[in-house]
């Protein structure tokens, strides 16, 4: 498997998951396979690597990697929420489950997919090319209020209203079909000082559209409980996030499972009997300055890890 993919927080992921020979590991977002290669190399002939991804290019990468590995392998072509639902129905007991959220470097680098604002491409942004909804559909079909809410809630875009109104005005003259056309509209709606501030002026809008097209937050909210159910007691769950919308959900999910007593504070003794399900293993792991210098994508990455408690832990 020839690849230039550089996995983010790779050393930290290996350290925190501590994969051992014979274990079962589930890579929920296989992508280019960078993390999977490192994990699988430690599972040995008695171990199993299960990859999940909805992108057909990821399936091709997985098949190439599987041919090189000593461990058993299996691939599920699906969103990770749907793939984990299949594994739960099969009563899988995994030792390790991990997610590298957002889009993969492979998807960004495939220009015709339309994920990047840095070059001209069709307004697509689908992680699964077989699904119907595209960024073009949203940009040309949603009204200004709905577009503004999307940009504000999923992109945390300060100028959501002006951008949405500019998009609607532009498409009334001619349909928007390319990333460069959308970038031009966004730039026209953003005040000049903001256009020249840190970061590309279209970054947040593109993030919002990508999240909406692929239902990324819905996948995460459905997938985290399923991932937890698939873990055996003593197993470990790790999630790498790249923006606050993801990280807040991961943090809340793990914190809820690490909580013990849920009795009202005015009660003198615990009567609920609620026991924590998780042990949090460090908090909010970020990339080192050296990694960020070598791989700028790592600058926004944050990893959270927990161990599932139970009789075997």
N, C-alpha and C positions, 0 to 999 in steps of 0.2 A: 504494500500500500504506500504509494508515493504521495506525500502531502506536505504543504508548507504551513498547515494550520498550527497556530501556537495557542494551546489551551491556557486560559486565565486561571491564576491561583492553583496551578497544577501541584506544586510541592505541598502547599497547605492542604489541598484536598486529600492527597495521599497520606499526609501526617494525621489528619483528623479522622479519616475513615479507617486507616490502618488495615488495608485488605490482607487477608491471609489465605494460604493454599486451601483449596476445597470449598471456599465460600461461594455464595450466590450474590452477584451484583447486578443491579438494574440501573442502566443509564437511560434516564427518561427523555433526554434531549440529545441524541447521539451526534447530530450535526456532522462535523468533520472527523470526529472520532479521536480527538487528541486526548481527552481525559480517559476514554475507554481503553485506549492502547496501554496507558500507564497502569490502570486498574487491572486489566486482564492479564498483564504480564506477571502479576503477583498472585493470581488465582491458581495457577498450575493446572496440570491435566485433570485434577479432580474437581476443579471449580467450574462455574458457569457464568457467562456474561450474557445478559439480556439487554438488547438495545431497542429503544422506541423512538420513532421520529415519523412525522407525516410527510416529509420531503422525499421524493423519489431519489434525489441525488444522495441523500444520506443513506438510503438503502444500498445504493451502489458502493458507497464507501465502506459500509458495514461488511458487505460480501467480500470486498478486497481484504479488509482487516481479518475477517474470520478465517480466511485461508492461511493466515500466518500464525494463528494463535494455537496454543496447546490446550486451552480450556474449551469446554463445550460452549456453543453460541446459539442464540436465537434472536430473530428480529421481528418486531411488530410494527408494521406500517400503519401508524395512527397518531393522532394527537396523544400527548402523554396521559391525559385524563382518561381517554378511551382505552389506551393500552394498559394502564394500571387497573382499570375496571375488569379487563379480561384476566389479568393475573390474580386479582382478588377472587374472582369466581373460580379460578383453578386452585385456590387456597395456597398460593405461593408463600413460602417462608423465606424471605430474602435476608441476607446479612447486611447488605449495603444498598441504599437507594440514593441517587443523587440527581440533581437538576441544574443545568446551566441555562438560565432563562434568557429570553429575548431571541434575537436573530443570530444566526451563526455567521462567522466570517465567510464561510462558503457561500451563503446566500447573498451577503453584501457584494462579494466579488463577482457574482453572476449578474452582469449588468442588466440583462433583459428582464430580470425579476422586478426591477424598479424599487428596490429598498433604499437606495442612496440618493441624496440630493446633490452629490458631487459630479454626476454625469447624466447625460440625457438617456432616458429609457421610457418604455410604456408605464403608465400609472397602474401598477399591478399590486405588488407587495404580498402576494399569497405565499404562505409557506407550503401549502398543499395546492399545486397547480390545478388540481381537479375540482376544487371548490368553486362555487359560483361568485360570491361577493369579491369584488376587487376595489382597490383604492379609487379607480376611475368611477365606479358606481357611486361611491360615497360622495366624492367631490362634485359630481355632476347631478346627483339625485337628491341629496339631503338639503332641506331648507336652511336659511341662514341661522336660525335659532338653534337648530339641532347641530349644525356644524360648529357653532361657537361653543356649545356645551361639550362637544367631543374634544375640541382643542383645549378647552379649559380643564376638563376633568382627566383626560388621558395624556395630555401633553404638558399640563401645567403652564399653558401659554398665556403670557400676560396680555398679549394683543389679540386674543381669540375673537372678539367681536369685530374689530376692523378687518382681520384676515377673512373671516367668514363672509362679511359683506362684500369684500373685494372679489372673492371667489364667485359669489353669485352674480355680481355685475359682469365679470369676465365671461362666464359661461352663457350668459344671455346673448352675448355677441357670437361666441363660438365655443364649442365643447372643449374642455380641457382633456388632453389625451397623453401628455408626457410629463415627466418629472421636471424638466426644465421650464415648461410653461407654468407649472404650479409654483416653482421657486420664484419665478419672475413676479407672479401675483402676490406672493407672500412678501417679497422685498418691497413691492409698491405700497403695501398696507402698513409696514412697520416704520416707525419714525427713524430718521437718519441716524441719530446717536445709537439707537439699538441695533441698527444694521451693521455698525462697525464695532460693536462691543464684542466681548469674548464669545466665541461660539458662532456657528452659522445661524442666520436668522430663520432658516427653515427646519432646524434640528427638531424642535419640539412638535411642530405640526406633523412632520414625517413620523415621529414616534407615535403620536396619537392615532394617525391613520393606520399604521402597521398594527398597533394593538387592537384597534377596532376590527380591521379586516380579519385578523386571526383569532379573535376572542381570547387574547392572551391572559387577561386577568380572570376570565371565566374558567379557562383551562387550569390556572393556578389554584383557584378557590375549590374547584372540584377535585383537582389532582392531589393536593396535599393530604387530605384525609385518606384517600385511597393508598397513597404511598405509605402512610403510617400503618394502615391496616395490613399491608403486604410485608412489613418488617416483623421478624421474630423478636422476642424479648432479648435484649442485648444488642440488637441491630442498630445501625446508625443511618441517619438521614441528613443529607447536606443539600443546601440550595444556594446557588450563586445568583445574585440579583444585580441589575445594572441601573436601576432607578428606584426612587423612593416608593412608587406605587407597588412595585413587586416586593421590595424589602419590608415595607410595613405589614404586608399580608403574611410573609414568612415569619417575621418577628412575632406577630400576634398569635399565629397558629402555634408556634413552638412554646411561647410563653404560657398560653392557655394549658398546654399539656404538661408543663413543668409546675403548674400551680398545685399546691396542696389544699389546705382547708379553704372552703368557700363560704364559711359561716359569716353572718353579719358581725362586724367588729365589736358590737356591744355585748355579744355573748361571752361569758367568762371562760367557757371551755368549748372545745370543738364537739359538735353533735352531728356533723355531716358525714364524717368518715371518709371524706374524699382524699384519695391518695394521688400524688403526682404520677404521671405516666412517662415523663421524660426528664432526663438530666441534660441541661444545656452545657455544651462543651465549648467554652470560650464564647465571646460575644463579638459579633460584627467584625470578622477578619477581613482586612483589606490588603491590597497588594503593596509590596515594598517599593520604595522609590526606584530601585534598580529595575524591577519588573515593569513599572510604568514607563520608564525611559526606553526600555526595549520593546514594549508592547503597549502603546497608548490606550488601547481599548480597556486595559486593566484599571485605568484611573478611576472609573466609577463602580468597579466591582466590589461587592460585599458578600461574604459567605457566612452563613449561619449553620451550625451543626448541633444535632441532639442525639442522645442515645436513648433507646426505648427501654424503659424499666419493666421488670417482670420477674417471674420465677427463675428464668435462666440467666438473668443479668447480675 
